[in-house]
Amino acid sequence: MQKLVISHRIYTERGCLDGALLIEDDKIKQIYTRENIPADYCGTIEDYGNDRIIPGIIEMHVHGFKGWSAFSSDVEEIRKLGKALTVSGITGFTPTNHYKPNIMENAAALADAYEGPRYGARNLGIHMEGPFISAKTLGSVEADDLHEPDLDLMKKFYEASRGHINTVTMAPEVPGNMEILDWLVAHGVNPCIGHSYATYAECKKAVDHGAVITQKTGNCMRQIHQREVGVVGAAMLDRRLYNEINSDLAHCSKEFLEILYRMKGYEKLCLVADNGRMSGLAFGRYDLKERGGKYEVGKDGLLHIADGTIDGSALTIMHGIRNWVEVIGIPMEEAVVMASLNPAKVCHVDHQKGSIKEGKDADYVVIDDAYQVLHTVVEGTIEYDCQNGFNYDNKEYADCLMEAY
């Protein structure tokens, strides 16, 4: 099946062009400039006028969205999370879990979702946030979600997930973690430095051994001191490292983002939102069975647990793209690389995803000038249409709203 997708602004891997994409089944077969669009084409045509077509977003750090959770042992819930994420323009994701009592069942369910038929965004493998992290830099991670480094336990996680682990966030300074890091590298898993109080030297050693990326750069990690630059210093100085960065302007200031951009360039930054189960639901106060009961989806764009601690962002990566372009002032061409191609490289899928290029999967998002998602297309199929009226919320959690803002 073929269709011709036309726009005055298509953000391809080679730059922005006025033209069309010829989609055949699930692939981008050909890219045309406006003057080269075949005049005799008589198949399906979708003309988006001046609305922008950008590469599908790849989210590397997502715990949930619209009431659905990556912590679930129910494969159907994880599949529905993949569908809900398309509302925000996500076409690929690594569901991100913590060390919970159901961790083995959760790993098996995540593996089932990975191996099963796609529903919404493509599942790219599991991101384990912990449990081998530092008690000094927990953030909103619960103390019970920690575990001392244990290679045998890591192997059990890997077996339960049937090998479908993409990334493991860890603190390299914790005794025993370097052995685990080496094992991860040997098994094709990305070691990620996060929730860490490591020194610069400890970070450098981890990168020498194969660490790939820093998690939530600037948050839950050792900050820069004039005599010890810590994890943040390593993130900025080591060109080998990619950097996750939450760009909602609440987790990190505009100035911090600018410094990181000047130090690393757009080629090493990966936009994340760190969305949780309650992200994407209506702003307000909720009464939940977990997380201390009271929970807030704030108008400030942040999620807050009962004691006020930030628990992630209520905003999406699309919001982050907007901030980089409209607030910080970088070109749109660079912002979409940070949201799509760079994460694809880290996830080892850039040969087929992450950019609009002939031969790659037909993953793209149609947005207007207000950065509103109009259509999300995954592997040639429209998975989200802003006009179809479908409700992507998990009603069980949406109905926990006590006070709307």
N, C-alpha and C positions, 0 to 999 in steps of 0.2 A: 504494500500500500504506500502510495506517495502523496505528499502534499507540499505546497510551496508556501513558505512563511515569509511575509514581506514586512519590512520596517525601514524607516528612515535612519534608525539608529540601532545597529546590531553590533554588540561588543564581542568581536571575534578575537582569537588568539593573536591575530596580526594587527588589531586595532579596531576602531569604530568605523563602520561603513554603512552606506545607504544602499540597501539591496535586498537579498532574499536568501533563505536557506531551503534547499531541497531535502526534505526528510523522506527517507525510505525505510519503512518499518521502524526499527528502533535506532537508526543511525542517521547522522548528517552525511548525506551523499555528496552534496556539492554546495558551494557558497558562491553567490553571484553578486556582482556590483549591479546597481540599478540599470545601467545601460546594457548589461549582458543578460538580463532576465529573459528567458526564451519567450518570444512573442507568441509562439504556437502552443504553449503549455495549456492543456485543457483539463487538468486534474483539479483536485481540491486546492483552493487558495484561501489562506488566512492573512488578511492585510491589517496590520496593527497601526498603520499610519505613523504618527510621530511618537507613539509609545515605545519604550526602550526594551530591547531583548538582551538579557545578560545571561552569562552561564549559570546553570543551577548551582545553588549554594551547597557546600559540604560542611556540615556541622560536626566537629570533632569532640565536642564536650557538651553532652545534653543528657540530663537525668529524667526529663519528662516534659510534657507540654499539654495544655488544655485538659488537665485532670488525669492524663495517662502517665504511667511511670515505667522507667527502664529497670526499676528494682523488682518488678513483678515476676512471679513464677508462672504466670499465665501467658502463654505464647500469643493468644489473641489480643491481650492488652498491649503487648509490645508491637504487634502488627498495627494496631490502631494508633499507637504513638507515631509510627512511620507515616501513616495517612495524615494525622493531624499536623505534622511538621510541614507538610506541603503548603499549608496556609501561609507560612512565612517565607516561602520560596526555597525551601530546603529540598534537594533532590537526592542527597546521600548523607548518611549519618553514622556515627559510632555510638550506640547506646552506652551510657556511662553509669556504672554501678558503684556501690560501696560494699564494704564487708558487713553484710547483714546476716541474721540467723539463717535466712533462706538462701545463702550465697550459692550453694551447689545447685539447688533447684532453679535459681535465677539464671545461673550460667547455662544450664541445660535448656531453659526456655529461650534464652537469647540465641543459643546455637540453633534451636528449632526454627526460630524466626529468620535467622541468617540463611538456613538451608531451604526454607520453604518458599512458596511463591511470593513475589514482591507485592506489597500492598502499600502504595504511596511511595515514599522515599526509599531508596535502596539502602539496605542494611550493609555496612561495610566492615562489620566486626566489632568486638567488644572493647570498650575503654574501661579498664579497671582503675578507679581512683582510690589507690590504697590496696591493701591495708598497711603496707610497709612504709608508713610516713612518720613524720616527726610530731611528737606531742606538743612541741613548742609552737607549731604553726598550723593548728587545726582549722581555723576559720569556723565555719558552721558544721564541719564534720564532727560527728559525735564521738566521744572518747571510746565508746564500745566498738566503733568501726576500725580501731587500730589493732594491729597484731605485730608482735615482734617478728623480724625477718625469719622466714622458715621456707627453705627451698622445697622441701617435701610438700608443704601446703601449697606453694605456687604450682607445683606439678599437678596437684589434685585439681586446682582451679582450671588449669590448662586441659586436663583430661575431661572434666565436667563440661567444658565449653567445646569439646571435640576439636580443639586447636584453633577456634575462631576468635582468638584474642588479638586485637590490633595493637593496643597500647596499654602499658601499665605505668601509672604515676607512682613515683617512689621518692624517698629522701636518701640520696646516696651516702650521706654521712652516717647513717644509722648502721652500727656494726652488723655485718652479715648481708647487707644489701648489695654489695659489689658482686658477690657470688651469684645472687639472683639476677642482677643486671647482665652478667656474662651469659647466664643460661637463657635469658630472654633473647639476647642478640643471636645466639646460636639457633634459636627456634623461630627467627624471623619476626619477633615482637618488638615494637618500638618502646624502649625505655624513655620515660618522660620525667623530668625533674620538677617536682611540685610538692607543696606542703613540706618544705624543706628549710632547715636552718644551716645549710652547708656553707662552708667557706668557698672563696673563689677557687682555691686549689682543689678542694674536694669536688667541685663542679667540673673543673677541667679534667680531673681524673675520670669522672663519669663519662664525659664526652669522648675522651681518648678511648674508652672501652665501648662506646657505641650509643650513648644517650643522644637522642635526636632533637628534643624539643623541651621547652619550659612551659609548665602549665599555668594558666591564668597569670601571666607575667605581671609582677608588681603586687600581687595579692598572695597571702599565705606563704611568704618566703622571706628569707633574710634580706634586709634592705642594705643600701649602700651606706657605709661608714668610711670616713676618710682613711682609716687604717685597715679596713677589711670590707671589700666591696660586695662580698656575699653572693647570693644567687642572682639578685637583680644586676649586679655588676657583670657577672658571667653571662647572663642573658644578653646584655648589651654589647659585650666585647667579643664574644666568641662567634665568629662568622659561621661556624659549622652548625650552630643551633638555630632551629626555627623557634619562634615564640608565639604561643597562644596569647591573644590579647582581647580582653573584653572591652568593647569600645562604646559602652552606653554612657560614658562620661560621668558615671557614678563610682564604678569600681576603680577607675583610673582617671586622673584629670586630663584635660586637653593638653596641658604642658607635658605631662608624662608621655602621652602618646606621641607628641611631636619629637621629644627627645629620642624615644625608641625608634621612630621612623628615620630620624637623621642618622642614628647610629647604625641601623641595620638595613634600611631601605625596604621598599615594599616587597621585595623578593623573599624575605625571610619571616614575614608576619602572617599569622593565620587568625582570622577573626573567629571568635567564639562568643556565645551568649550565656553559657552555663545555665540554660533554662532548667527549671524544675517542674514537678508535677503541676503546680498551680500557675505557672507562666501561661499567658494567653487567655486566662479566664478574666472575668470582669474585675476591675479595680475595687478593692474593699477589704473588709475584715471577715475572716472565715473561722468556723469552729470545726477543727479536724480531730480525728481520732489519734493522729500521730503528731510528732514535732512539737510537743508541749500543749497541744490543743488549739491555742489561738495562733492565727497565721494571717499575715497581711500581704496582699498584692497592692503595692503602693503606687500612687500616681507619680512618685519620683522615679518609677521604673524599676524599683527594687522589691525583692521578696524578703520578708522579715519573719523569723521564728518568734516564739513567745517572748524571749528576753530581749528582742530588738536586734539581734545579730543578723547581718545580711546573709541571706541564704541563696544568693544567685540573682539573676536579672529577670524582670518581667518583660523586658524588651527583647527584640530579636536581632539577629545578625543584619537584617535589612536596615534596622535602625542604626546599627554600627556603620554600615556602608554610607548611609546618609550623613552621619556625623563626620566621617573622614572627608567626604566631598564638600558638604555645605558649611561645616564648622571649621575644620582644619584646613581644607582647601587643596587637597590632592586631586589629581585627575581621576575621573570615574574609571578609566582604563586600569589604573593601579589598584583601586579599591576592589574591583571585581576579582583581580588576581589574588588578593589577600583573602577573599571569601570563598574562592573556588579552586584555582589551580594550585596554590601553595598547600592547602589541606589535602588535595588529591595526591600531591607528591609525597607528603608525609604518610598518607594511607596506602601508598604504592598502587594507586589506580589512575595515575595521570596519563597512562597510555590509552585510556578509554573514557576518562571523565575529567572534569575540571575546567574545560574551556570549550568554546565553540570553534570546532575545527573539523575539516572533512575527515570522515572515518571514525570519529568519536561518537559516543552515545548521544542521542538527541535529548540532552538534559538542558533545559533553559527556562527562564522566568521572564514573563512580560510584566513590566512595571510602568506606572505613569510618572509624571514629573514630581509628584508628592511621595514617591517611593512606595506607593501602595501596590501590592501584588494583585495583578489581574488574572494571570494564568500561571500555573506551574506545570511544566511538562517533564515527565520522567521517562526516558527511553522511548520517546515518541508518543507517549500517552498523556493526555491532559488529566492530571491528578487533582488539580484544584482550579476551579473556575469561580471567580468572585461573585458571579451572578446566579449560581445554581441553588443557593439557599440551603445547602446541606449544613447541618450542625455537627461540628467536629468535636464538641465538648464531651467529656465524661460526665454525665448527668449526676452521678453519685457525688462528685466533688463540686461541681458547679452549684448544686443545691445546698452546699454547706455555707453559702454566703449569708452572713448575719447583717452586715451593714455595707451598702454600696456607696462608693465615693462619687 
